Amino acid sequence: MNWHLLPLSEIVQLLNTTPSGIDAVTASEHLREHGKNQIEDKKKKTILQMLLHQLLDFMILILITAAVISGILGDVTDAVIILAIVVINAFVGFIQEYRAEKAMEALKNMVANHARILREGKMIDTPASDLVPGDVVVLEAGNIIPADVRFFETHQVKVDESALTGESNNVEKNPEELSAGDYPLGDRANMGYKGTSITSGRALAYVVATGMNTELGNIAKMIQTDETTTPLQKRLTAFGKRLSVTILIICTVIFLIGWLRGESVLTMLITSISLAVAAIPEALPALVTIALAFGAKKLAKSNALIRKLPAVETLGSVTYICSDKTGTLTLNKMTVQEIFETSDTKYDAVFAESNMLLHIMALNNDVSKEENGKWLGDSTEVALVQYAFDKNLNRADLELKFPRIAELPFDSKRKCMTTIHQIENPAADQSTAIIVITKGAVDVLFDKLNVDQKSLIPEFELKVNEMAEKGYRVLGYAMKILPSLPENLDADEIETELTLIGFAGMIDPPREEARQAVTECKEAGIIPVMITGDHKLTAKAIAEKLGIISTDEDLVLTGPELTALTQIEFINIVEKVKVYARVNPEQKLRIINALQSKNHFVAMTGDGVNDAPALKNADIGIAMGINGTEVSKEASHMILLDDNFATIVVAIKHGRKIFDNILKFIKYIMTGNSGEIWAIFLAPFFGLPIPLLAIHILWINLVTDGLPGLALASEPSESNIMKRPPRNPKENIFSNGMAIHILWVGFLMGAVTIGMQAWAIHSANTHWQTMAFTVLCFSQLGHVIIIRSGTQSIFKIGFFSNKPMLGALTITIILQFTIIYTPFFNEVFKTQPLTIYELLLTLAASSIIFCSGEFEKWIKNRNK
Ligand code: ATP
């Protein structure tokens, strides 16, 4: 439908709507007819596809074929049990993949966009997915357009359509009907498209298309990117491929040796393939997704909402946190502490009473008053209007006498705002008809003063510095009188030739918890940096209170100083700068680039539309949940639901723990696999038969590896987690001794297993196979206990500090006893009940792994 060519009256008719929106009944009808306003994920697998994916694995297929052949040739029980285990394994794999998928979906839903719409004239906030054609959306700067819309009321609206058209310039929008013709998307000035964002102004618009019917829906297939694969998963997948080849070679060797030693071909085939199936850790990437997605769920409870899964993994690598000041490091609760009025008397006649500064404080203000008498709006604005109000200057009364006729809204780049008012009783010659009041950052105002006052600037600066050194945010007020409202409302023309009236100094106290979080950061090798639009001295005073600046070496750099530096000069000092004052959001990108070029891993906060590029380019872009615009949220990796700096540090701590536990899990699984391979590979070299049957291998893989391995995810964080430096994101996960551990502990497991086997065979014990099998199982359990901490002894962290682990160990032991001591399973698993003596022997042998693991930690700690 060519919505852009239709007159608004026709659109209203077609959509069965009105400028005040539709009613709930029509909305639900439209919802039924058009479906949810969602872009469908084409890549989503169905349940059947997920199940088949598990079963149609090449190795699994060969194993099934071999088991069926062996069943036909005679050993039916063996074949059935292998098939059963393979099916259970596939089912567990399916559940894991399904859970990973569901967890990802839940994550997506948590960060769903919201939209403000009118329904029967009332403004409501609703999930963007509930929008239907006919809805009226209320849009303002910072909003992402939630569906395809036709504007019917606009106020200086500009839209960034680069997501859709690739065009980087912002496009102006208006409600006018277009004359007939062919218009590419970028030229349809009366339309807004889903996924593009409003960069300035505000507007009302009719939703004309939703979900897959939008332009974004049309190209959705093209732009669906895979944002869910994390660096670790990529590395594991690549590593898994290489490992698979190695394991396949080892298994082929095992097969050939066994065959040459005279074992049956089929038995050797099944054993070696079972070993390959068990040892190739193909489920690892899915398990990592689960661990990360569940980690993300926990993080949400701590007020950190993860938008991109890799962030959970990379949080632990953050070396720099660059944080906005207002609201994140401070409470964003401003109160005016003192004001200072200049002695300029030029405009004394404008207001009847003498307190000129208070008058203009009340007039140049953008707050509204709620019914219950509370001010609503930016905290700076609230503080200023409240101060004037307390001194008996009420904005509402004043506005009757000096009505606002125009304004230049606050802009963090200009760092000031202007309101223009009509004077109630202008002079007869109309020379004093209009007041222009500008308020803003003092240094910005100084540049806008009239020539008479320029010479007084050093004097003003002394006063400002005195206030700023106390940590006050100082705003200046200036004004001028004009005969008429200028035609061109351009800031450069209007905000000139001003007369400074005075300053207001207000305080925004630092957050107590931020101070503690700063200390914690420093201990954890993370450098906190404050970025603010505020004055250098104000920023410095607050940074000192928070502990961000603690030595004389720590630098404060202002935006203009930064502009004057070349990138090389900046890179040379960037690690010393702890505070950036008077910076524009655009400069954040430069800060990130400089830090990254020094190999730092940067987390950066942001809330405005202009912060989006910095948030995207930071290693972890953090948006504000309460005061952040949608555009900034969309560009971020993580959202702080409470806008609080301390939450970033909590998230980093969680991130480090989650990553630690994933590494522990990998270490556990791989060491176990290495143990099985060593045992089966080494046995023939000592003239021993293969110690384990295929079903034993598959059992260990399913039960002994699976249950306790999963419980490692519940491991509490280690006590030194925030006392050690950040992890290098490029570091190989197998460095730091992991590969060596996997090899030597695996070797020890294999050696103990075949040692037990050799001893039993030597003593003519017919239970040798069950003993070897049990030794391997119990060795793994001993191993999982020591792996719970990489550095601390289990006697220090306590056996009972991970309850799910206790449960998993108990169940595994019960299951192992069941297959050893019940006649039915003895048949099935070809096991024999062990005597107490044999059981104690196996326990003693397997405890070697536990003891040597503890010994390894002791040696490591002693060397430290
Ligand atoms: P942050 O510390 O998070 O960067 P900020 O409030 O310092 O936040 P901006 O909101 O970009 O950053 O403000 C920049 C500067 O503009 C402030 O330091 C102040 O001098 C001035 N300013 C802030 N709010 C207003 C306002 N409502 N009217 C006029 N000037 C303002």
Residues whose N, C-alpha, C, O or C-beta is under 5 A from the ligand:
A	BS01	ATP	D324 K325 T326 T380 E381 F410 S412 K415 C416 M417 K439 G440 A441 V474 I531 T532 G533 D534 H535
